[in-house]
Amino acid sequence: MESFHPQDRSTSTARMEHLMPLMNVVFALIAVGVLLWLVNRFIPMQGSIKSILNAVVVVVVALWVCNLFGLFHTLSRYRIGQ
């Protein structure tokens, strides 16, 4: 029979706090993929426009994921213009 220790609960809660944002990212990626598939499948458009749309969505999602994992924290220091 397992005994209950208060530190076990805090460790489990800390793991869930780190896991939930990752799950949210996965759900968001799945939602974007399904929406892009629906647009490609059911909305008639020229192949060139469809390719541009797919490329834009992939680039935006890749930049978003990179930003989430902190790969662009150094870029925020640079200013363009005044």
LOBA-108650 format. One record per residue (C-alpha): chain; x, y, z; residue number from 1. Coordinates in steps of 0.2 Angstrom, whole numbers, plus 5000, padded with zeros to 4 digits. Layout:
BEGIN
<atom chain="A" c1="X" c2="Y" c3="Z" n="NUM"/>
...
//
This chain:
BEGIN
<atom chain="A" c1="5000" c2="5000" c3="5000" n="1"/>
<atom chain="A" c1="5007" c2="5017" c3="4995" n="2"/>
<atom chain="A" c1="5008" c2="5031" c3="5007" n="3"/>
<atom chain="A" c1="5004" c2="5049" c3="5003" n="4"/>
<atom chain="A" c1="5018" c2="5062" c3="5005" n="5"/>
<atom chain="A" c1="5014" c2="5081" c3="5002" n="6"/>
<atom chain="A" c1="5030" c2="5083" c3="4992" n="7"/>
<atom chain="A" c1="5024" c2="5070" c3="4980" n="8"/>
<atom chain="A" c1="5009" c2="5081" c3="4976" n="9"/>
<atom chain="A" c1="5019" c2="5096" c3="4973" n="10"/>
<atom chain="A" c1="5031" c2="5087" c3="4961" n="11"/>
<atom chain="A" c1="5016" c2="5080" c3="4952" n="12"/>
<atom chain="A" c1="5008" c2="5097" c3="4951" n="13"/>
<atom chain="A" c1="5025" c2="5105" c3="4945" n="14"/>
<atom chain="A" c1="5026" c2="5092" c3="4931" n="15"/>
<atom chain="A" c1="5008" c2="5095" c3="4925" n="16"/>
<atom chain="A" c1="5012" c2="5114" c3="4925" n="17"/>
<atom chain="A" c1="5026" c2="5111" c3="4913" n="18"/>
<atom chain="A" c1="5016" c2="5098" c3="4903" n="19"/>
<atom chain="A" c1="5000" c2="5109" c3="4900" n="20"/>
<atom chain="A" c1="5009" c2="5122" c3="4890" n="21"/>
<atom chain="A" c1="5017" c2="5109" c3="4879" n="22"/>
<atom chain="A" c1="5000" c2="5101" c3="4877" n="23"/>
<atom chain="A" c1="4992" c2="5118" c3="4872" n="24"/>
<atom chain="A" c1="5006" c2="5120" c3="4859" n="25"/>
<atom chain="A" c1="5002" c2="5102" c3="4852" n="26"/>
<atom chain="A" c1="4983" c2="5106" c3="4851" n="27"/>
<atom chain="A" c1="4986" c2="5122" c3="4843" n="28"/>
<atom chain="A" c1="4997" c2="5114" c3="4830" n="29"/>
<atom chain="A" c1="4984" c2="5101" c3="4827" n="30"/>
<atom chain="A" c1="4971" c2="5114" c3="4825" n="31"/>
<atom chain="A" c1="4981" c2="5124" c3="4812" n="32"/>
<atom chain="A" c1="4985" c2="5108" c3="4802" n="33"/>
<atom chain="A" c1="4967" c2="5103" c3="4802" n="34"/>
<atom chain="A" c1="4961" c2="5121" c3="4797" n="35"/>
<atom chain="A" c1="4974" c2="5121" c3="4783" n="36"/>
<atom chain="A" c1="4969" c2="5104" c3="4777" n="37"/>
<atom chain="A" c1="4951" c2="5110" c3="4776" n="38"/>
<atom chain="A" c1="4955" c2="5125" c3="4767" n="39"/>
<atom chain="A" c1="4966" c2="5115" c3="4754" n="40"/>
<atom chain="A" c1="4953" c2="5102" c3="4752" n="41"/>
<atom chain="A" c1="4936" c2="5111" c3="4751" n="42"/>
<atom chain="A" c1="4940" c2="5129" c3="4745" n="43"/>
<atom chain="A" c1="4943" c2="5130" c3="4727" n="44"/>
<atom chain="A" c1="4958" c2="5141" c3="4722" n="45"/>
<atom chain="A" c1="4973" c2="5141" c3="4710" n="46"/>
<atom chain="A" c1="4987" c2="5130" c3="4714" n="47"/>
<atom chain="A" c1="4999" c2="5145" c3="4715" n="48"/>
<atom chain="A" c1="4988" c2="5154" c3="4728" n="49"/>
<atom chain="A" c1="4987" c2="5137" c3="4738" n="50"/>
<atom chain="A" c1="5006" c2="5135" c3="4738" n="51"/>
<atom chain="A" c1="5008" c2="5153" c3="4744" n="52"/>
<atom chain="A" c1="4995" c2="5151" c3="4757" n="53"/>
<atom chain="A" c1="5003" c2="5134" c3="4763" n="54"/>
<atom chain="A" c1="5021" c2="5142" c3="4763" n="55"/>
<atom chain="A" c1="5015" c2="5157" c3="4773" n="56"/>
<atom chain="A" c1="5006" c2="5146" c3="4786" n="57"/>
<atom chain="A" c1="5021" c2="5135" c3="4788" n="58"/>
<atom chain="A" c1="5033" c2="5150" c3="4790" n="59"/>
<atom chain="A" c1="5021" c2="5159" c3="4803" n="60"/>
<atom chain="A" c1="5019" c2="5143" c3="4813" n="61"/>
<atom chain="A" c1="5038" c2="5139" c3="4813" n="62"/>
<atom chain="A" c1="5041" c2="5157" c3="4819" n="63"/>
<atom chain="A" c1="5028" c2="5155" c3="4832" n="64"/>
<atom chain="A" c1="5035" c2="5139" c3="4839" n="65"/>
<atom chain="A" c1="5053" c2="5146" c3="4839" n="66"/>
<atom chain="A" c1="5047" c2="5161" c3="4848" n="67"/>
<atom chain="A" c1="5038" c2="5150" c3="4861" n="68"/>
<atom chain="A" c1="5054" c2="5140" c3="4864" n="69"/>
<atom chain="A" c1="5064" c2="5157" c3="4867" n="70"/>
<atom chain="A" c1="5074" c2="5156" c3="4851" n="71"/>
<atom chain="A" c1="5070" c2="5175" c3="4847" n="72"/>
<atom chain="A" c1="5073" c2="5183" c3="4864" n="73"/>
<atom chain="A" c1="5089" c2="5191" c3="4858" n="74"/>
<atom chain="A" c1="5080" c2="5198" c3="4843" n="75"/>
<atom chain="A" c1="5069" c2="5208" c3="4854" n="76"/>
<atom chain="A" c1="5083" c2="5220" c3="4859" n="77"/>
<atom chain="A" c1="5086" c2="5226" c3="4841" n="78"/>
<atom chain="A" c1="5076" c2="5241" c3="4835" n="79"/>
<atom chain="A" c1="5073" c2="5247" c3="4818" n="80"/>
<atom chain="A" c1="5072" c2="5265" c3="4815" n="81"/>
<atom chain="A" c1="5070" c2="5277" c3="4829" n="82"/>
//
